[in-house]
Amino acid sequence: MRIKKDDKVKIIAGKDSGKSGKVLRVIRSVGKVTVEGMNIIKKHVRPKKDGEKGQRVEIAVPMDVSNVMLVCPNCKKETRVGYAIDKDGKKNRVCKKCKKNI
């Protein structure tokens, strides 16, 4: 998976398309990411104790990784991710537009 935690991404499909945010969580096994403040649903919570009221809580739900696109921290454009091997033999993620390390 080419998107990692704390990356800035732009949503390209779905109800929040066009918005951008930070990746909070990556679930590799199912190919989903949770983006801060995006794909929000309302969950109804029962009261736990006597006298406490039930409430509706807003939760960010994971979305498919194909619906987001990485925003390059250098050129500030949404881009695809490439890979390059540097002089030390380390594999780095590279912006396809500006060719700099992400």
CYANA upper distance limits for C-alpha pairs under 8 A (distance plus 0.5 A):
  1 MET  CA     28 ARG  CA      7.46
  1 MET  CA     31 GLY  CA      8.12
  2 ARG  CA     81 VAL  CA      7.12
  2 ARG  CA     93 ARG  CA      8.47
  3 ILE  CA      7 ASP  CA      7.33
  3 ILE  CA     26 VAL  CA      8.40
  3 ILE  CA     65 VAL  CA      8.41
  3 ILE  CA     70 LEU  CA      7.43
  4 LYS  CA     23 VAL  CA      7.75
  4 LYS  CA     26 VAL  CA      7.09
  5 LYS  CA     22 LYS  CA      8.45
  5 LYS  CA     23 VAL  CA      5.74
  5 LYS  CA     24 LEU  CA      6.30
  5 LYS  CA     25 ARG  CA      6.23
  5 LYS  CA     26 VAL  CA      6.71
  6 ASP  CA     22 LYS  CA      6.16
  6 ASP  CA     23 VAL  CA      5.53
  6 ASP  CA     24 LEU  CA      6.72
  7 ASP  CA     22 LYS  CA      6.22
  7 ASP  CA     23 VAL  CA      6.05
  7 ASP  CA     70 LEU  CA      7.63
  7 ASP  CA     71 VAL  CA      8.28
  8 LYS  CA     20 SER  CA      7.59
  8 LYS  CA     21 GLY  CA      6.15
  8 LYS  CA     22 LYS  CA      5.06
  8 LYS  CA     23 VAL  CA      6.87
  8 LYS  CA     70 LEU  CA      6.73
  8 LYS  CA     71 VAL  CA      6.10
  8 LYS  CA     72 CYS  CA      8.32
  8 LYS  CA     73 PRO  CA      8.41
  9 VAL  CA     20 SER  CA      6.06
  9 VAL  CA     21 GLY  CA      6.20
  9 VAL  CA     22 LYS  CA      6.73
  9 VAL  CA     23 VAL  CA      7.52
  9 VAL  CA     68 VAL  CA      6.64
  9 VAL  CA     69 MET  CA      5.89
  9 VAL  CA     70 LEU  CA      4.91
  9 VAL  CA     71 VAL  CA      5.67
  9 VAL  CA     78 GLU  CA      8.06
 10 LYS  CA     17 SER  CA      8.24
 10 LYS  CA     18 GLY  CA      6.97
 10 LYS  CA     19 LYS  CA      6.31
 10 LYS  CA     20 SER  CA      4.63
 10 LYS  CA     21 GLY  CA      7.10
 10 LYS  CA     68 VAL  CA      6.09
 10 LYS  CA     69 MET  CA      5.76
 10 LYS  CA     70 LEU  CA      6.85
 10 LYS  CA     71 VAL  CA      7.01
 10 LYS  CA     78 GLU  CA      7.39
 11 ILE  CA     16 ASP  CA      7.06
 11 ILE  CA     17 SER  CA      5.34
 11 ILE  CA     18 GLY  CA      6.08
 11 ILE  CA     19 LYS  CA      6.19
 11 ILE  CA     20 SER  CA      6.50
 11 ILE  CA     67 ASN  CA      6.42
 11 ILE  CA     68 VAL  CA      4.92
 11 ILE  CA     69 MET  CA      6.84
 12 ILE  CA     17 SER  CA      5.39
 12 ILE  CA     18 GLY  CA      6.49
 12 ILE  CA     67 ASN  CA      5.96
 12 ILE  CA     68 VAL  CA      6.05
 12 ILE  CA     69 MET  CA      7.27
 13 ALA  CA     17 SER  CA      5.45
 13 ALA  CA     18 GLY  CA      8.46
 13 ALA  CA     67 ASN  CA      5.56
 13 ALA  CA     68 VAL  CA      7.80
 14 GLY  CA     67 ASN  CA      7.74
 15 LYS  CA     39 ASN  CA      7.93
 16 ASP  CA     38 MET  CA      7.03
 16 ASP  CA     39 ASN  CA      7.20
 21 GLY  CA     35 VAL  CA      6.49
 21 GLY  CA     36 GLU  CA      6.13
 21 GLY  CA     37 GLY  CA      7.68
 21 GLY  CA     38 MET  CA      8.02
 22 LYS  CA     35 VAL  CA      6.12
 22 LYS  CA     36 GLU  CA      5.97
 23 VAL  CA     33 VAL  CA      7.25
 23 VAL  CA     34 THR  CA      6.34
 23 VAL  CA     35 VAL  CA      4.99
 23 VAL  CA     36 GLU  CA      6.71
 24 LEU  CA     33 VAL  CA      8.05
 24 LEU  CA     34 THR  CA      6.02
 24 LEU  CA     35 VAL  CA      6.12
 24 LEU  CA     36 GLU  CA      6.59
 25 ARG  CA     33 VAL  CA      6.20
 25 ARG  CA     34 THR  CA      5.61
 25 ARG  CA     35 VAL  CA      7.86
 26 VAL  CA     31 GLY  CA      8.25
 26 VAL  CA     32 LYS  CA      6.65
 26 VAL  CA     33 VAL  CA      5.04
 26 VAL  CA     34 THR  CA      7.03
 27 ILE  CA     31 GLY  CA      6.36
 27 ILE  CA     32 LYS  CA      5.68
 27 ILE  CA     33 VAL  CA      6.53
 28 ARG  CA     32 LYS  CA      7.15
 31 GLY  CA     64 ASP  CA      6.61
 31 GLY  CA     65 VAL  CA      6.30
 32 LYS  CA     62 PRO  CA      6.23
 32 LYS  CA     63 MET  CA      5.77
 32 LYS  CA     64 ASP  CA      4.92
 32 LYS  CA     65 VAL  CA      5.53
 33 VAL  CA     62 PRO  CA      5.64
 33 VAL  CA     63 MET  CA      6.00
 33 VAL  CA     64 ASP  CA      6.83
 33 VAL  CA     65 VAL  CA      6.32
 34 THR  CA     38 MET  CA      8.33
 34 THR  CA     60 ALA  CA      7.21
 34 THR  CA     61 VAL  CA      6.70
 34 THR  CA     62 PRO  CA      4.80
 34 THR  CA     63 MET  CA      6.72
 35 VAL  CA     39 ASN  CA      8.14
 35 VAL  CA     60 ALA  CA      7.69
 35 VAL  CA     62 PRO  CA      7.82
 35 VAL  CA     63 MET  CA      8.49
 36 GLU  CA     60 ALA  CA      7.49
 37 GLY  CA     60 ALA  CA      6.80
 38 MET  CA     60 ALA  CA      6.60
 38 MET  CA     61 VAL  CA      8.34
 39 ASN  CA     60 ALA  CA      6.09
 39 ASN  CA     61 VAL  CA      6.22
 39 ASN  CA     62 PRO  CA      7.87
 39 ASN  CA     63 MET  CA      7.68
 40 ILE  CA     58 GLU  CA      6.69
 40 ILE  CA     59 ILE  CA      5.89
 40 ILE  CA     60 ALA  CA      4.98
 40 ILE  CA     61 VAL  CA      6.64
 41 ILE  CA     58 GLU  CA      6.03
 41 ILE  CA     59 ILE  CA      5.96
 41 ILE  CA     60 ALA  CA      7.03
 41 ILE  CA     61 VAL  CA      7.44
 42 LYS  CA     56 ARG  CA      6.50
 42 LYS  CA     57 VAL  CA      5.96
 42 LYS  CA     58 GLU  CA      4.98
 42 LYS  CA     59 ILE  CA      6.84
 43 LYS  CA     56 ARG  CA      5.96
 43 LYS  CA     57 VAL  CA      5.63
 43 LYS  CA     58 GLU  CA      6.68
 43 LYS  CA     59 ILE  CA      7.53
 44 HIS  CA     54 GLY  CA      7.93
 44 HIS  CA     55 GLN  CA      6.45
 44 HIS  CA     56 ARG  CA      5.02
 44 HIS  CA     57 VAL  CA      6.84
 45 VAL  CA     54 GLY  CA      6.14
 45 VAL  CA     55 GLN  CA      5.87
 45 VAL  CA     56 ARG  CA      6.51
 45 VAL  CA     57 VAL  CA      7.51
 46 ARG  CA     53 LYS  CA      8.13
 46 ARG  CA     54 GLY  CA      5.27
 46 ARG  CA     55 GLN  CA      7.44
 47 PRO  CA     52 GLU  CA      5.97
 47 PRO  CA     53 LYS  CA      5.83
 47 PRO  CA     54 GLY  CA      5.05
 47 PRO  CA     55 GLN  CA      8.16
 48 LYS  CA     52 GLU  CA      7.35
 63 MET  CA     67 ASN  CA      7.67
 64 ASP  CA     68 VAL  CA      8.14
 69 MET  CA     78 GLU  CA      6.57
 69 MET  CA     79 THR  CA      7.04
 69 MET  CA     80 ARG  CA      7.51
 70 LEU  CA     78 GLU  CA      5.97
 70 LEU  CA     79 THR  CA      6.24
 70 LEU  CA     80 ARG  CA      7.22
 70 LEU  CA     81 VAL  CA      8.07
 71 VAL  CA     76 LYS  CA      6.42
 71 VAL  CA     77 LYS  CA      5.89
 71 VAL  CA     78 GLU  CA      4.63
 71 VAL  CA     79 THR  CA      6.54
 72 CYS  CA     76 LYS  CA      5.56
 72 CYS  CA     77 LYS  CA      6.11
 72 CYS  CA     78 GLU  CA      6.63
 72 CYS  CA     79 THR  CA      7.02
 72 CYS  CA     95 CYS  CA      6.91
 72 CYS  CA    102 ILE  CA      7.11
 73 PRO  CA    102 ILE  CA      7.25
 74 ASN  CA     98 CYS  CA      8.36
 74 ASN  CA    100 LYS  CA      7.90
 74 ASN  CA    102 ILE  CA      8.18
 75 CYS  CA     98 CYS  CA      7.13
 79 THR  CA     95 CYS  CA      6.90
 79 THR  CA     96 LYS  CA      6.81
 79 THR  CA     97 LYS  CA      7.12
 80 ARG  CA     95 CYS  CA      7.09
 80 ARG  CA     96 LYS  CA      6.32
 81 VAL  CA     93 ARG  CA      6.82
 81 VAL  CA     94 VAL  CA      6.31
 81 VAL  CA     95 CYS  CA      5.94
 81 VAL  CA     96 LYS  CA      6.50
 82 GLY  CA     93 ARG  CA      6.24
 82 GLY  CA     94 VAL  CA      5.40
 82 GLY  CA     95 CYS  CA      6.72
 82 GLY  CA     96 LYS  CA      6.49
 83 TYR  CA     91 LYS  CA      7.06
 83 TYR  CA     92 ASN  CA      6.05
 83 TYR  CA     93 ARG  CA      5.18
 83 TYR  CA     94 VAL  CA      5.87
 84 ALA  CA     91 LYS  CA      6.24
 84 ALA  CA     92 ASN  CA      5.92
 84 ALA  CA     93 ARG  CA      7.08
 84 ALA  CA     94 VAL  CA      7.02
 85 ILE  CA     89 GLY  CA      6.19
 85 ILE  CA     90 LYS  CA      5.94
 85 ILE  CA     91 LYS  CA      5.00
 85 ILE  CA     92 ASN  CA      6.65
 86 ASP  CA     90 LYS  CA      6.10
 86 ASP  CA     91 LYS  CA      7.14
 86 ASP  CA     92 ASN  CA      7.79
 92 ASN  CA    101 ASN  CA      7.08
 92 ASN  CA    102 ILE  CA      8.12
 93 ARG  CA    101 ASN  CA      6.34
 93 ARG  CA    102 ILE  CA      6.11
 94 VAL  CA     99 LYS  CA      6.30
 94 VAL  CA    100 LYS  CA      6.03
 94 VAL  CA    101 ASN  CA      5.04
 94 VAL  CA    102 ILE  CA      6.07
 95 CYS  CA     99 LYS  CA      5.48
 95 CYS  CA    100 LYS  CA      6.15
 95 CYS  CA    101 ASN  CA      6.93
 95 CYS  CA    102 ILE  CA      6.94
